[in-house]
Amino acid sequence: MKLSIRHRYIKKIPVLEVTPEEMKNQTLPLIVYYHGWQSAKELSLTQARKLASKGFRVILPDAMNHGERRTGAISTIPSMTFWSSIQYNLIEFSVLVHFFQELELIQENKIGIGGVSMGGITTCGLLTQHPEIKAGACLMGTPYPVRYIQRVMKKAAEMSVFVPKDLPLLLSWVEQYDLSQAPEKLQDRPVLFWHGTEDEKIPYEDMADFEKLVMGQEYSGNTHFLTGAGEGHLVQGELMDKVAAFFTQKLIDA
């Protein structure tokens, strides 16, 4: 299948739009897919191609401070640039969706989201506030963002890295997007989690703990967990195929 890869700016947000060539002007299910920390939209193209070949319109945005939006050095304050980038992702999601709604290009309001690492954290955050999302995939992210902040601050203290005392206050908005604190917001939607047991950046225990938290609950009947035994902080091609199959089953075949 020939694919169309279009570079465009949506309200000054640089994105790649990937669709089947012959369907690029037709209504399609929409997936917004987010890249990881210190990455860029182009590095998610393999996943986007696998999704688009199934019949999706896939939007790959550059997060703030990344790719085309990289304007300067990363803040020396631990996690500050990281969380600022995620906050922009959360804010801009509605902007991207609204753009395609205005063009009447979203098929039957079928909207999916996904992402890796920082993009996975973004995915979990969006699920707490956007019931219009029909399906999601969090790969090596965490549904425990507040715990992640606490972990980073503890490590910074152990390494004698200066942290402003009001940093927790500055990042207090994160609590409102912590899926682990409101797991019922899964709302029985199809959500796929994957994590490697040897992940050195975001511990596997976060996904394992979340699975225990939601197991058997009415709101989590469509939540799926996959474990990458012995795998680290890296998404392999085989997993990308599983993600494409998951969205196809939940958004196209459903």
C-alpha positions in Angstrom: 0.0 0.0 0.0 1.3 3.4 -1.0 1.3 5.9 1.9 1.1 9.6 2.0 3.4 11.4 4.5 2.5 15.1 4.7 4.4 17.7 6.7 2.2 20.4 7.9 1.7 23.0 10.7 -1.5 22.9 12.7 -1.8 26.2 14.6 2.0 26.3 14.4 2.4 22.8 15.8 4.7 20.9 13.4 3.2 17.5 12.6 3.6 14.6 10.1 0.3 13.3 8.8 0.4 9.7 7.6 -2.4 8.1 5.6 -3.0 5.6 2.8 -2.4 7.7 -0.4 -5.7 7.0 -2.0 -7.6 7.8 1.3 -5.9 11.0 2.4 -8.9 13.1 1.7 -11.4 10.7 3.1 -12.8 10.4 6.6 -10.6 8.0 8.6 -10.2 7.0 12.3 -7.7 9.4 13.8 -4.7 8.4 16.0 -2.5 11.0 17.6 0.9 9.4 18.4 3.5 11.0 20.7 7.2 10.5 20.6 9.5 10.1 23.6 11.9 12.4 25.5 14.6 14.0 23.4 13.2 12.3 20.3 11.2 13.8 17.4 8.2 13.0 15.3 10.2 11.4 12.5 11.4 8.7 14.8 7.8 7.5 15.2 7.3 7.0 11.5 7.7 3.2 11.5 4.8 2.9 13.9 2.8 5.5 12.0 3.3 3.6 8.7 2.1 0.3 10.3 -1.0 2.1 11.6 -1.7 4.0 8.4 -1.5 0.9 6.3 -4.5 -0.4 8.4 -6.6 2.5 7.4 -5.9 5.2 10.0 -5.0 8.9 9.7 -2.0 9.1 12.0 -0.7 12.5 13.4 2.8 12.7 14.7 3.4 16.0 16.5 6.7 17.4 17.7 6.5 18.0 21.4 7.5 21.4 22.6 11.3 21.6 23.1 11.8 18.7 20.6 12.4 18.4 16.9 11.5 21.5 15.0 10.5 23.1 18.3 13.9 22.6 20.0 15.1 26.2 20.7 17.6 25.9 23.4 19.3 24.0 26.2 17.4 21.7 28.5 16.7 23.2 31.9 19.2 22.3 34.6 16.2 21.9 37.0 15.5 18.2 37.1 12.4 17.3 34.9 11.4 20.9 34.3 11.8 20.7 30.5 10.3 17.2 30.5 7.1 18.2 32.3 6.8 21.4 30.3 6.9 19.3 27.1 4.2 16.9 28.4 2.0 19.9 29.5 2.2 21.3 26.0 1.2 17.9 24.6 -1.8 17.8 26.9 -2.9 21.3 25.9 -2.4 20.9 22.2 -4.2 17.5 21.9 -7.6 19.3 21.6 -6.2 21.7 19.1 -5.1 18.9 16.8 -8.4 17.0 17.1 -10.5 20.2 16.5 -8.6 20.9 13.3 -9.6 17.5 11.8 -13.1 17.8 13.2 -13.6 21.1 11.4 -12.5 19.4 8.2 -14.9 16.6 8.9 -12.2 14.0 8.4 -12.6 11.9 11.6 -14.7 8.8 10.9 -17.5 8.3 13.4 -15.6 10.2 16.1 -13.1 7.3 16.3 -10.1 8.9 18.1 -7.2 7.0 19.4 -4.0 8.1 21.2 -0.7 6.4 21.8 3.0 7.0 22.6 6.3 5.8 23.9 8.0 6.8 27.1 7.2 10.5 27.5 4.5 9.9 24.9 3.2 7.1 27.0 2.9 9.4 30.0 1.1 11.9 27.8 -1.3 9.1 26.7 -2.2 8.2 30.3 -2.7 11.9 31.2 -5.0 12.5 28.3 -7.1 9.5 29.3 -7.9 11.3 32.6 -9.5 14.3 30.9 -10.8 13.3 27.5 -13.7 10.8 27.5 -14.0 11.3 23.7 -10.9 9.2 23.3 -12.0 5.7 22.2 -8.7 3.8 22.6 -5.1 4.3 23.8 -1.7 2.6 23.9 0.9 3.4 26.5 4.3 1.9 25.7 7.0 2.1 28.4 5.3 5.2 30.0 3.8 5.3 33.4 0.2 5.9 34.8 1.9 7.1 38.0 3.3 10.5 37.0 3.3 11.9 40.6 5.4 8.9 41.7 7.7 9.5 38.8 8.3 13.1 40.0 9.0 11.9 43.5 11.4 9.3 42.2 13.3 12.0 40.2 13.5 14.3 43.2 14.8 11.6 45.4 17.5 10.7 42.9 18.4 14.4 42.6 18.8 14.7 46.4 21.0 11.6 46.5 23.2 13.2 43.8 23.3 16.6 45.5 21.6 18.2 42.5 20.0 21.5 43.4 16.2 21.5 43.3 14.0 24.6 44.0 12.0 23.9 47.1 8.8 25.0 45.3 9.2 22.6 42.4 6.5 20.3 43.7 4.1 23.2 43.7 5.1 24.3 40.2 4.3 20.7 39.1 1.2 20.3 41.2 -1.0 20.2 38.0 0.4 16.8 37.3 -1.8 15.3 40.0 -4.9 16.1 38.0 -3.5 14.0 35.2 -2.4 11.0 37.3 -4.3 8.0 36.0 -3.4 5.9 39.0 -5.3 8.3 41.3 -8.4 8.1 39.1 -8.3 4.7 37.4 -12.0 4.7 36.9 -11.4 7.1 34.1 -10.3 4.2 32.0 -14.1 3.9 31.6 -13.9 0.4 30.1 -12.2 1.8 27.0 -9.7 -0.3 25.2 -6.2 0.6 26.5 -3.0 -1.3 25.9 0.0 -1.1 28.2 3.4 -2.5 27.4 6.6 -2.4 29.5 9.9 -4.2 29.5 11.0 -5.8 32.8 14.5 -4.4 32.5 13.6 -0.8 31.7 16.3 1.4 33.1 14.5 4.7 32.7 10.9 4.1 33.8 10.6 1.1 36.1 8.4 -1.9 35.1 6.9 -1.9 38.6 4.7 1.1 37.6 2.8 -1.0 35.0 2.8 -4.0 37.3 1.3 -2.0 40.2 -1.3 -0.5 37.9 -2.4 -3.9 36.6 -2.9 -5.0 40.2 -4.8 -1.8 41.0 -7.3 -2.2 38.2 -7.5 -5.9 38.0 -11.1 -7.2 38.1 -12.7 -3.7 38.1 -15.7 -2.9 36.0 -14.0 0.0 34.4 -10.9 -2.0 33.3 -12.5 -4.8 31.3 -10.9 -3.7 28.1 -7.5 -2.8 29.6 -4.7 -5.0 28.3 -1.2 -5.5 29.8 1.8 -6.9 27.9 5.2 -7.6 29.5 8.4 -7.5 27.7 10.4 -10.1 29.6 14.1 -9.1 29.7 13.5 -6.1 27.5 14.7 -2.5 28.2 13.6 1.0 27.2 13.1 0.2 23.5 10.1 -0.7 21.3 10.8 -3.5 18.8 9.1 -3.9 15.4 7.1 -6.9 16.6 5.5 -4.8 19.3 4.6 -2.1 16.7 2.7 -4.7 14.8 0.8 -5.7 17.9 -0.1 -2.0 18.5 -1.3 -1.7 14.9 -3.4 -4.8 15.3 -4.8 -3.6 18.7 -6.0 -0.3 17.2 -7.4 -2.0 14.1 -9.4 -4.4 16.3 -10.7 -1.7 18.7 -11.3 1.2 16.3 -11.9 -0.3 12.8 -13.3 -3.8 13.4 -15.3 -3.0 16.5 
